[in-house]
Amino acid sequence: FCSERRIPDFKGRGGMIRWKILSVSSSHVTSPLPHPRICKRSFAIRNGTGNASRRRKSLPPPTNLEQQLKNVTRQSELVQDLRGLKGNNPDDRQRCLELFEQIQNSSFRTKENILNPLHAACIRCALIDEAQEIYEAIKIHGEPDVITFTAMANGLTKAGRIDEGVKVMNEMNAAGISPNIITINSRLQLLREMKDVDQARELFASLSNTHFEPNGYTYTTFIRTECESGDLPIAKDMVDQLHKSQSNFFPHASGALLDGYIHHKQIDKAIELFTTMRQSFNPNEENWGNLIGALAKADRFDDVQHYISEMINAGHNLNVIVTGAIMDGQVSNKRFQEAVDYFHQLKDNNMVSDVHYNLAFKALCYLDRPTDVEDFFRDMRRDPVHPPDGYTWSALLNYYKKHKQWKKIIDWYPTIRAEGYLTHFIRTTILLAFETSGQSEKMMDLITDWEIDGELPLSSIAIMMKHFLKVNDTEAAFQLFRSLKVPDHQPDGAFWMLLMDLHLEKEIDSRITELIISGMSRLGGTPNAKAWSHLISKFLDRKNYETASKWFDRMVKSDVKIDEYAFALKSRIDYQLKGVKDLSELLNAIEMNFSNIPTIVWSSLLKEAKSETDLVTLEKMMKRRNKKWKLSSPPLDRLILQFGKFRNLSGAKRIFAEIPVKFMTSHTLNAIIGACILNENVDDAVSYYLTDSYRHLTGVNQVEFILKKLVENSKFNDAVVFLDGLRLRKYEIPLSSVKQLMDVLSKKSSREAKELFVHLQREYPGLNQEGKSNDQLST
């Protein structure tokens, strides 16, 4: 007979899972399914398909004792198979699924001594849904033990299903099962995922009153919990105690603290700890790789070279993980040419992975070399080992999008679709290409396919609305807007801002804005401060100060908390409507809400200044009200630039000189260079840029800015001298700026253009690599 039991499925909804119960008679016992490894000959004989000469004409029916012996043998084989699955490769996962199906459809499905090893194997192979089915079966046919409870909770936690993991722990407590140290570790991991630091501390402290001895995993999990919460001193104290007691767990614990320092970008402390680690033991490759990767991210490549040498001397190999981290640091710090050169060096030594290819391609896209980008991508398409993946396609489409090459995006669409790389970002980019090119039908086809595959993201809905508004089909745009529903479409602040931008661009009256506000209330509650402020800023950009003031008053009457940015907008409104002398009342109100007037308020007021007199008045007010002002604050950068705007270069230089170098940022250097150029004093701008004490503040954008002004003022010799100064100091030189210089110079004097071209080929060999960059330089 067959019976059905209603037990919860893996999502806890309570579904039907059929467990076939076979009747057992005294004369016959149903045999289990054949094992896949059973020999073909015996299988053929049993099924009557083997060689006739070897086939027995009749087989006596098996006795109960014989069948029991077969079951015992088969059961032992299954257990051995299950215990051999470690879950560290796809074959183990596939084999575990096969055994799961076999056992589910056999007489072993109710035996605890089979179900428990099967459950453990499913956990190791990350088959969490199958493990949960077995867990429910164990609860029906027996009692889960501490190992089963712990494994189930641990598996759910690793899968990110925190609530279900907590539920299993609660079931264990309710069953009166005493925990072991592995259970304690699982609970700590759960609390770490839940970011419940207080409960984690309480649990860890309680171990001193029990017979449990914390192991390496216990210390590591607790230290990672403290580090992720930002309490690094507590984690450090624990690691120091383990170090002083010469504990065997010090290597694991110190590695966790090292990761914590790196995560919080405390690189010097990470180096100090790593030195201590090396004095006690030889750190593993993961420790070395994490530190070297962090140094690369922090743009400390001299230290990177040092620790690579130390790592090799310590007996470790330079693996692809470490080199990938170095390349990632080069790209993150805009050392794009270095990243490309390093990639080719690694490739020559067969030390590249997909990560290296993607980072090199990303660097080429940033270098903005069209020929190199196309060639590199074509080579990847031909490479069977490292073909383009979703990351590569995203970088390519983003490059085309940046250059508005919509046709190329559309041409690649069929290939991307056939290869299965239609991610949200890629689909949205293709949709934007269709919309920009006016291909409405293809756009609708893409949307239809997307809806079939899954939920349509808000970014794509916004593009559709933009299209409808562009073709003046306002009704279709708002029909799409009204179709949004919770929870399928929970609009975020960015969506509302984009929507407001579209309406304001179309000069639609305030009724549309009212509709947006009501729609926000329907879909996502009342508008947040960010959305209100964005709407007000749009009216300010249009110099519609009266309307902006009305909307600010409406914002105040709502339940939204007025933040710093909103007060900055209000200061701009009052300055324009009342003047600089009537700002005291507003500034007093702001001081009541904040201990000090936020820097964004001052920056907004300085940017809004109508005259140099108002600028000087605002400077005095700013310094009087903020006596403890940090000299690195953004308003000083804005003040420098505004003095330059009002042709007061001496005032800009005075403010710049008041700021100690250690408090300066790249924005500070940008401001003084901008002030010099606004006053037609490019020589001073070059001098500031090439000052060695400001080198850590320099960037490619400043080079482009200065070169552009030198070229516009026909100071070609000065431009060449500036480029040579950059080369001698090993600054990065943007190829686009050199090309711009060549273009302008060739129109002025072909002789000088030729001389400069020869000079560049001689002095900058990187521009002549493989003859590709010559095409970009020639005119």
C-alpha positions in Angstrom: 0.0 0.0 0.0 1.0 3.6 -0.4 0.4 6.3 2.3 1.1 10.0 2.2 2.3 12.1 5.1 2.0 15.8 5.2 5.3 17.3 6.4 6.7 20.8 5.9 8.7 21.3 2.8 12.0 23.2 2.8 10.3 26.6 2.8 8.1 25.7 5.7 4.9 26.0 3.8 3.6 22.5 4.5 3.4 20.6 1.3 3.0 17.0 0.2 6.1 14.9 0.1 5.4 11.3 -0.7 7.2 8.6 1.1 6.2 5.2 -0.4 5.5 2.6 2.3 5.7 -0.9 0.9 3.9 -3.9 2.5 6.3 -6.7 3.6 5.2 -10.3 3.3 6.8 -13.4 4.7 7.5 -14.7 1.3 9.0 -11.7 -0.5 10.9 -8.6 0.4 11.2 -5.9 -2.3 14.9 -5.5 -3.2 16.6 -2.1 -3.2 17.5 -0.3 -6.4 20.7 -1.6 -8.0 23.9 0.3 -7.1 25.3 2.1 -10.1 28.7 0.4 -9.6 27.1 -3.1 -9.9 28.8 -5.1 -12.7 27.1 -5.2 -16.1 27.1 -9.0 -16.2 25.2 -9.6 -12.9 22.8 -6.8 -13.8 22.2 -8.4 -17.2 21.7 -11.9 -15.7 19.2 -10.6 -13.1 17.2 -8.8 -15.8 17.3 -11.7 -18.3 19.3 -9.8 -20.9 22.7 -11.5 -20.6 24.3 -14.3 -22.6 22.0 -17.4 -22.8 24.8 -19.8 -22.1 25.7 -18.1 -18.9 22.1 -17.4 -17.8 20.6 -19.6 -15.1 17.2 -20.9 -16.1 15.7 -20.3 -12.7 16.6 -18.6 -9.5 15.2 -19.7 -6.2 13.3 -16.9 -4.3 15.6 -15.2 -1.7 15.0 -16.1 1.9 14.4 -13.3 4.5 17.9 -14.0 5.9 19.5 -13.7 2.5 17.7 -10.5 1.8 18.6 -9.0 5.2 22.3 -9.8 4.5 22.0 -8.1 1.1 20.4 -5.1 2.7 23.2 -4.9 5.3 25.8 -5.0 2.6 24.0 -2.4 0.5 23.6 -0.2 3.5 27.3 -0.4 4.3 28.2 0.5 0.7 25.8 3.6 0.8 27.3 4.8 4.1 30.8 4.5 2.7 29.8 6.3 -0.4 28.2 9.1 1.5 31.2 9.6 3.9 33.5 9.8 0.9 31.8 12.9 -0.5 33.7 16.0 0.7 31.7 18.5 -1.3 34.8 20.3 -2.7 34.1 19.5 -6.4 31.1 19.4 -8.8 31.4 15.6 -9.1 30.7 15.1 -5.4 27.7 17.3 -5.6 26.3 15.4 -8.6 27.0 12.0 -6.9 25.3 13.2 -3.7 22.2 14.1 -5.7 22.2 10.7 -7.3 22.4 8.9 -3.9 19.7 11.2 -2.6 17.3 10.1 -5.3 18.2 6.4 -4.9 17.7 6.5 -1.1 14.5 8.5 -1.4 13.0 5.8 -3.7 14.2 2.8 -1.7 13.5 1.0 1.6 16.4 2.8 3.3 14.5 6.1 3.3 13.2 5.5 6.9 16.5 4.2 8.4 18.3 6.8 10.6 21.7 5.1 10.1 21.3 6.0 6.4 19.5 9.3 6.7 22.1 10.8 9.1 25.1 10.2 6.8 23.0 11.4 3.8 22.1 14.6 5.7 25.7 15.3 6.5 26.8 14.7 2.9 24.1 17.0 1.6 25.3 19.7 4.0 29.0 19.3 2.9 27.9 19.5 -0.8 25.8 22.6 -0.1 22.5 20.9 -1.1 20.6 22.7 1.5 17.1 22.1 0.2 17.7 18.3 0.0 19.3 18.4 3.5 16.2 20.1 4.9 14.0 17.4 3.4 16.1 14.7 5.0 16.1 16.7 8.3 12.2 16.7 8.3 12.3 12.9 7.5 14.6 12.3 10.5 12.2 14.1 12.8 9.4 11.8 11.6 11.2 8.5 11.8 13.4 9.2 14.8 15.0 11.9 16.8 17.7 14.3 15.4 20.9 14.3 17.5 23.2 17.2 18.3 25.2 16.6 15.1 22.2 16.7 12.9 20.8 19.9 14.5 24.2 21.6 14.4 24.9 20.6 10.8 21.4 21.8 9.6 21.8 25.2 11.4 25.3 25.6 10.1 24.3 24.8 6.5 21.4 27.2 6.6 23.6 30.0 8.0 26.3 29.5 5.3 23.5 29.7 2.7 22.4 33.0 4.1 19.1 31.7 5.5 19.5 33.1 8.9 15.9 33.0 10.1 15.7 29.3 9.3 19.0 28.6 11.0 17.7 30.3 14.2 14.5 28.2 14.0 16.6 25.0 13.9 18.6 26.2 17.0 15.3 26.9 18.8 14.0 23.4 17.9 17.2 21.9 19.4 16.7 23.8 22.6 13.0 22.7 22.7 14.1 19.1 22.3 16.4 19.3 25.3 19.5 18.4 23.3 22.7 19.4 25.0 25.1 21.4 22.7 28.7 20.7 21.9 31.4 23.1 21.0 30.5 22.8 17.3 27.0 23.9 18.2 28.4 26.8 20.1 30.4 27.8 17.0 27.3 27.6 14.9 25.4 29.8 17.3 28.3 32.3 17.2 28.3 32.3 13.4 24.5 32.9 13.4 24.9 35.9 15.7 27.7 37.2 13.5 25.5 37.0 10.5 22.7 38.7 12.4 25.3 41.4 13.6 24.1 40.8 17.2 27.4 41.7 18.9 26.0 41.8 22.4 24.5 38.3 22.3 27.8 37.0 20.8 29.8 38.5 23.6 27.4 37.1 26.2 27.6 33.6 24.6 31.4 33.7 24.4 31.7 34.9 28.0 29.4 32.1 29.2 31.9 29.5 27.9 34.1 30.1 31.0 31.4 28.7 33.2 31.0 25.5 31.1 33.1 22.5 30.3 33.5 23.6 26.7 36.9 24.6 25.5 36.9 27.2 22.7 38.7 26.0 19.6 40.3 27.9 16.7 37.0 28.3 14.9 35.4 29.8 18.1 38.1 32.4 18.5 38.1 33.2 14.8 34.3 33.7 14.6 34.2 35.8 17.7 37.1 38.0 16.6 35.5 38.5 13.1 32.3 39.5 14.8 34.1 42.2 16.8 36.0 43.4 13.8 32.9 43.7 11.6 31.2 45.7 14.3 34.1 48.1 14.4 35.3 47.1 17.9 38.9 46.3 16.9 40.5 47.1 20.3 38.5 44.2 21.9 39.6 41.8 19.1 43.2 43.0 19.5 43.2 42.4 23.3 42.0 38.8 22.7 44.7 38.2 20.1 47.3 39.6 22.4 46.2 37.3 25.2 46.5 34.3 22.9 49.9 35.5 21.8 51.2 35.9 25.3 49.9 32.4 26.3 51.5 30.9 23.2 48.2 29.4 22.3 47.9 27.1 19.3 44.9 29.2 18.2 47.0 32.4 17.7 47.6 31.8 14.0 43.8 31.6 13.3 42.9 34.4 15.5 45.6 36.8 14.3 44.5 36.1 10.7 41.0 37.1 11.5 42.2 40.4 13.2 44.5 41.0 10.1 41.4 40.8 7.9 39.6 43.2 10.3 42.4 45.8 10.0 42.4 45.5 6.3 38.6 45.8 6.1 38.7 49.1 8.1 41.7 50.3 6.0 44.0 50.4 9.0 47.0 49.3 6.9 49.8 50.4 9.3 48.2 48.3 12.1 47.8 45.4 9.7 51.6 45.6 8.9 52.4 45.8 12.6 50.3 42.7 13.4 51.7 40.8 10.4 55.2 41.4 11.7 54.2 39.9 15.0 52.7 37.0 13.2 55.9 36.3 11.3 57.9 36.3 14.5 55.7 33.4 15.9 54.9 31.4 12.7 55.0 31.4 8.9 51.7 33.1 7.8 49.8 31.1 5.1 49.4 32.3 1.5 45.9 33.7 2.3 47.5 36.0 4.9 50.2 37.1 2.6 47.7 37.7 -0.3 45.3 39.7 1.9 48.0 42.0 3.1 49.6 42.5 -0.4 46.1 43.1 -1.9 45.4 45.7 0.8 48.7 47.5 0.2 47.9 47.6 -3.6 44.4 49.0 -2.9 46.1 51.7 -0.7 48.4 52.6 -3.6 51.5 51.6 -1.6 53.3 49.7 -4.4 56.7 50.0 -2.9 55.5 48.0 0.1 53.8 45.6 -2.4 57.2 44.8 -4.0 58.8 44.4 -0.6 56.2 41.9 0.7 56.2 40.0 -2.6 60.0 39.4 -2.1 59.4 38.4 1.5 56.6 36.1 0.6 58.8 34.2 -1.9 61.7 34.1 0.6 59.3 32.5 3.1 58.7 29.6 0.7 55.3 30.7 -0.8 54.5 30.9 -4.5 53.2 34.1 -6.2 49.8 32.7 -7.0 47.0 34.1 -9.2 45.0 35.3 -6.2 47.9 37.6 -5.1 48.6 38.9 -8.6 44.9 39.5 -9.2 44.7 41.6 -6.0 47.7 43.6 -7.2 46.1 44.3 -10.6 42.8 45.2 -8.8 44.8 47.7 -6.7 46.4 49.2 -9.9 43.0 49.6 -11.5 41.4 51.1 -8.4 44.2 53.7 -8.1 43.9 54.5 -11.8 47.3 53.0 -12.7 45.8 51.7 -15.8 48.9 51.4 -18.0 50.8 49.7 -15.1 47.9 47.2 -14.9 48.1 46.4 -18.6 51.9 46.0 -18.5 51.7 43.8 -15.5 49.0 41.6 -17.2 51.3 41.0 -20.2 54.2 40.2 -17.9 52.0 37.6 -16.1 50.6 36.3 -19.4 54.2 35.6 -20.7 54.7 33.5 -17.6 51.3 31.6 -17.9 50.1 33.1 -14.6 46.8 34.6 -15.7 43.1 33.8 -14.9 39.8 35.2 -16.0 40.2 37.8 -13.3 43.4 39.1 -14.8 41.8 39.3 -18.3 38.8 41.2 -17.0 41.0 43.7 -15.0 43.3 44.3 -18.0 40.3 44.9 -20.3 38.8 47.3 -17.8 42.1 49.2 -17.6 42.2 49.5 -21.4 38.6 50.8 -21.5 39.7 53.5 -19.0 42.8 54.3 -21.0 40.3 55.1 -23.8 42.3 53.4 -26.6 39.6 52.2 -29.1 41.9 50.1 -31.2 43.4 48.3 -28.2 40.0 47.7 -26.7 38.7 46.1 -29.8 41.8 44.1 -30.4 41.9 42.8 -26.8 38.2 41.9 -26.9 38.6 40.1 -30.2 41.5 38.1 -28.8 39.4 37.0 -25.8 36.6 35.9 -28.2 39.1 33.6 -29.9 40.6 32.3 -26.7 38.9 29.0 -25.6 40.4 29.2 -22.1 39.5 32.8 -21.2 36.5 33.8 -23.3 34.5 36.9 -22.3 32.1 36.5 -19.4 29.4 38.7 -17.9 32.0 41.0 -16.4 33.8 41.5 -19.7 30.5 42.1 -21.6 29.5 44.7 -19.0 32.8 46.6 -19.3 32.5 46.6 -23.1 28.9 47.8 -23.2 29.7 50.4 -20.6 32.6 51.6 -22.8 30.3 51.9 -25.8 27.7 53.6 -23.7 30.3 56.2 -22.5 31.1 57.0 -26.2 27.4 56.8 -27.3 28.2 54.0 -29.7 24.6 52.7 -29.5 24.8 50.8 -32.8 27.7 48.6 -31.6 25.7 47.7 -28.5 22.7 46.8 -30.6 24.9 44.7 -33.0 26.3 42.6 -30.1 22.8 42.0 -28.6 22.1 38.7 -30.4 25.5 37.3 -29.4 25.1 38.2 -25.8 21.6 36.8 -25.7 22.7 33.5 -27.3 25.6 33.1 -24.8 23.4 33.8 -21.8 24.9 36.9 -20.4 21.8 39.1 -20.2 22.3 40.5 -16.7 20.2 43.4 -15.3 22.9 45.9 -16.2 23.5 44.5 -19.7 19.7 44.4 -20.5 19.3 47.9 -19.2 22.2 49.2 -21.4 20.8 47.4 -24.4 17.3 48.9 -23.7 18.8 52.3 -23.4 20.5 51.8 -26.8 17.2 50.8 -28.4 15.5 53.8 -26.8 18.2 56.2 -27.9 18.2 54.8 -31.4 14.4 55.1 -31.7 13.9 51.4 -32.1 10.6 51.1 -30.2 9.6 47.7 -31.4 12.9 46.0 -30.4 12.7 47.8 -27.1 9.2 46.4 -26.4 10.4 42.9 -27.5 13.3 43.1 -25.0 10.9 44.2 -22.3 8.5 41.3 -23.1 11.4 38.7 -22.9 12.6 40.3 -19.7 9.1 40.1 -18.0 9.0 36.4 -19.0 12.4 35.7 -17.5 11.6 37.6 -14.2 10.9 40.9 -12.6 11.5 44.0 -14.6 13.8 46.3 -12.7 13.0 49.9 -11.9 15.9 51.3 -14.0 14.3 49.8 -17.1 10.8 51.1 -16.3 12.4 54.5 -15.9 13.9 54.2 -19.4 10.5 53.2 -20.8 8.9 56.2 -19.2 11.6 58.5 -20.6 10.9 57.1 -24.0 7.2 57.8 -23.7 7.8 61.3 -22.6 10.3 61.9 -25.4 7.7 61.0 -28.0 5.1 63.2 -26.1 3.1 60.1 -25.1 2.5 61.4 -21.6 -0.5 59.2 -21.0 1.5 56.0 -21.8 4.2 57.2 -19.4 1.8 57.7 -16.5 -0.1 54.5 -17.3 3.2 52.7 -16.8 3.8 54.7 -13.7 0.4 53.8 -12.2 1.0 50.1 -13.0 3.8 50.0 -10.4 2.8 48.0 -7.4 4.2 46.8 -4.1 6.2 44.6 -3.4 7.1 43.8 -7.0 8.3 47.4 -7.6 9.5 49.2 -4.5 10.8 52.5 -5.9 13.9 53.8 -4.3 15.1 57.4 -4.0 17.1 57.2 -7.3 13.9 56.2 -9.2 11.9 59.1 -7.8 14.7 61.5 -8.6 14.9 60.3 -12.2 11.2 60.6 -12.5 11.2 64.2 -11.2 14.1 65.0 -13.6 12.1 63.8 -16.6 9.0 65.8 -15.6 10.9 69.0 -14.9 12.8 68.6 -18.2 9.5 68.4 -20.0 8.3 71.6 -18.2 5.2 69.8 -17.0 3.2 71.8 -14.5 3.0 71.2 -10.7 0.1 68.8 -11.1 2.5 66.2 -12.3 4.7 66.8 -9.3 1.6 66.3 -7.1 1.0 63.0 -8.8 4.5 61.9 -8.1 4.2 62.8 -4.4 0.9 60.8 -4.2 2.5 57.9 -6.0 5.4 57.9 -3.6 2.9 57.7 -0.7 1.1 54.8 -2.4 4.2 52.8 -3.3 6.8 53.6 -0.7 5.3 55.6 2.1 5.9 59.3 2.4 8.7 60.8 0.4 12.1 60.7 2.2 14.3 63.7 2.8 16.5 62.8 -0.1 13.6 62.8 -2.6 12.2 66.1 -1.2 15.6 67.8 -1.4 16.2 66.6 -4.9 12.9 68.1 -6.0 13.8 71.4 -4.3 17.3 71.5 -5.8 15.8 71.2 -9.3 13.8 74.4 -8.8 16.9 76.1 -7.4 18.9 75.1 -10.5 16.2 76.8 -12.6 16.5 79.9 -10.3 12.8 79.4 -9.3 13.5 80.4 -5.7 9.8 81.2 -4.7 8.7 77.7 -5.8 11.6 76.1 -4.1 10.7 77.9 -0.9 7.1 76.7 -1.0 8.2 73.1 -1.5 10.7 73.4 1.5 7.8 74.7 3.7 5.8 71.7 2.6 8.7 69.4 3.5 8.9 70.9 7.0 5.2 70.3 7.5 5.6 66.6 6.7 7.1 64.0 9.1 10.4 64.0 7.3 13.5 64.9 9.4 15.3 67.9 7.9 18.9 66.8 7.2 22.1 68.7 6.5 21.5 68.8 2.7 18.0 70.2 3.1 19.3 73.0 5.4 22.0 73.7 2.8 19.2 74.2 0.2 17.3 76.4 2.6 20.4 78.6 3.1 20.6 79.1 -0.7 16.9 80.0 -0.9 17.2 82.6 2.0 20.4 84.1 0.6 18.7 84.7 -2.8 15.4 86.0 -1.4 16.7 88.0 1.6 20.4 88.7 1.1 23.5 87.8 3.1 22.7 90.1 6.1 19.5 88.3 6.9 21.0 84.8 7.2 21.5 85.0 11.0 18.1 83.7 11.9 18.5 80.6 9.7 22.0 80.0 10.9 20.8 80.1 14.5 18.1 77.6 13.7 20.7 75.3 12.1 22.9 75.6 15.2 20.0 74.4 17.3 19.8 71.2 15.3 23.5 70.6 15.0 26.3 71.2 17.4 28.1 73.0 14.6 26.9 74.4 11.3 27.5 71.6 8.7 30.2 72.2 6.2 27.7 71.6 3.3 25.8 74.7 4.4 28.8 76.9 4.1 29.8 75.3 0.8 26.4 76.0 -0.6 26.4 79.6 0.5 29.9 80.3 -0.9 28.9 78.7 -4.2 25.8 81.0 -4.3 27.8 84.2 -3.5 26.8 87.0 -5.9 29.8 89.3 -5.3 33.3 89.5 -3.8 31.8 91.6 -1.0 29.3 88.9 -0.1 32.1 86.3 -0.3 34.3 88.2 2.2 31.2 88.6 4.5 30.5 84.9 4.3 34.1 84.1 5.1 34.0 86.2 8.3 30.7 84.6 9.3 32.0 81.2 8.7 35.2 81.6 10.8 33.4 83.4 13.6 30.7 80.7 14.0 33.1 77.8 13.5 36.0 78.5 15.7 37.0 74.8 15.9 36.8 74.4 12.2 38.9 71.6 10.7 41.1 73.1 8.0 40.4 70.1 5.7 36.8 71.1 5.3 35.4 71.4 1.8 34.2 75.1 2.2 37.8 76.2 2.2 38.2 74.6 -1.2 35.1 76.3 -2.4 36.3 79.6 -1.0 39.6 79.4 -3.0 37.7 78.7 -6.2 35.2 81.5 -5.6 38.0 84.1 -5.0 39.4 83.0 -8.3 36.0 83.4 -9.9 35.8 87.0 -8.7 39.4 87.6 -10.1 41.0 87.8 -6.7 43.9 85.4 -7.1 45.7 86.8 -4.1 42.7 86.0 -1.9 42.7 82.5 -3.3 46.4 82.1 -2.6 45.9 83.5 0.9 43.3 80.8 1.8 45.4 78.1 0.2 48.5 79.1 2.2 46.5 78.9 5.5 45.9 75.2 5.0 48.7 72.8 6.2 49.7 70.3 3.5 48.7 67.3 5.7 45.1 68.6 5.7 44.9 69.2 1.9 43.0 67.0 -0.4 43.0 66.7 -4.2 40.0 69.1 -4.2 42.2 71.7 -2.6 44.8 71.4 -5.3 42.1 71.4 -8.0 40.7 74.7 -6.4 44.0 76.6 -6.5 44.8 75.4 -10.0 41.3 76.4 -11.1 41.7 79.8 -9.6 45.0 80.4 -11.4 43.6 79.3 -14.7 40.5 81.5 -14.2 42.9 84.4 -13.8 44.9 83.4 -16.9 47.9 82.5 -14.8 48.7 79.1 -16.2 52.4 79.4 -15.1 51.4 79.4 -11.5 49.0 76.5 -12.1 51.9 74.4 -13.5 54.1 75.4 -10.6 51.5 74.3 -8.1 51.0 71.0 -9.9 54.7 70.2 -10.2 55.5 71.0 -6.5 56.8 67.8 -5.0 55.0 68.4 -1.6 51.6 68.3 -3.5 52.4 65.2 -5.6 50.1 62.9 -3.6 47.2 65.3 -4.5 47.8 65.2 -8.3 45.6 63.5 -10.9 45.0 63.0 -14.6 42.1 65.5 -14.7 44.4 68.3 -13.6 46.9 67.5 -16.4 44.2 67.6 -19.0 42.9 70.9 -17.6 46.3 72.6 -17.6 47.3 71.3 -21.1 44.0 72.5 -22.5 44.6 76.0 -21.2 48.2 76.0 -22.5 47.1 75.0 -25.9 44.2 77.5 -26.0 46.8 80.3 -25.1 49.1 79.0 -27.9 51.8 78.2 -25.3 53.0 75.1 -27.1 56.6 75.2 -25.9 55.3 75.5 -22.3 53.1 72.5 -22.9 56.0 70.4 -24.1 58.1 71.6 -21.0 55.1 70.6 -18.8 54.9 67.2 -20.4 58.7 66.6 -19.9 58.3 67.7 -16.3 55.6 65.1 -15.8 57.8 62.4 -17.5 60.8 63.2 -15.3 58.7 63.0 -12.2 57.1 59.8 -13.5 53.6 61.2 -13.4 50.9 59.5 -15.5 50.3 61.3 -18.8 46.9 61.0 -20.4 47.1 60.1 -24.1 44.0 62.1 -24.9 45.7 65.3 -23.7 48.7 64.6 -25.9 46.5 64.0 -28.9 44.6 67.2 -28.2 47.9 69.1 -28.2 48.9 67.5 -31.5 45.6 68.3 -33.1 45.8 72.0 -32.2 49.5 72.3 -33.0 49.1 70.7 -36.4 46.6 73.4 -37.4 49.0 76.2 -36.2 52.3 74.9 -37.6 53.0 71.7 -39.4 56.7 72.0 -38.8 56.3 72.4 -35.0 53.8 69.5 -35.1 56.3 67.3 -36.7 59.0 68.3 -34.3 56.7 67.5 -31.3 55.7 64.2 -32.9 59.4 63.1 -33.2 60.0 64.4 -29.6 57.1 62.4 -28.2 58.2 59.2 -30.0 61.7 59.6 -28.6 60.8 60.6 -25.0 57.6 58.5 -24.5 58.2 55.0 -25.8 54.9 53.8 -24.2 53.1 55.9 -26.8 54.7 54.0 -29.6 54.0 50.5 -28.3 53.2 48.1 -31.2 52.6 51.0 -33.5 49.0 51.3 -32.3 49.1 54.6 -30.5 50.8 56.3 -33.5 47.4 56.2 -35.2 45.9 58.2 -32.4 48.8 60.7 -32.4 49.0 61.2 -36.2 46.9 64.0 -37.8 
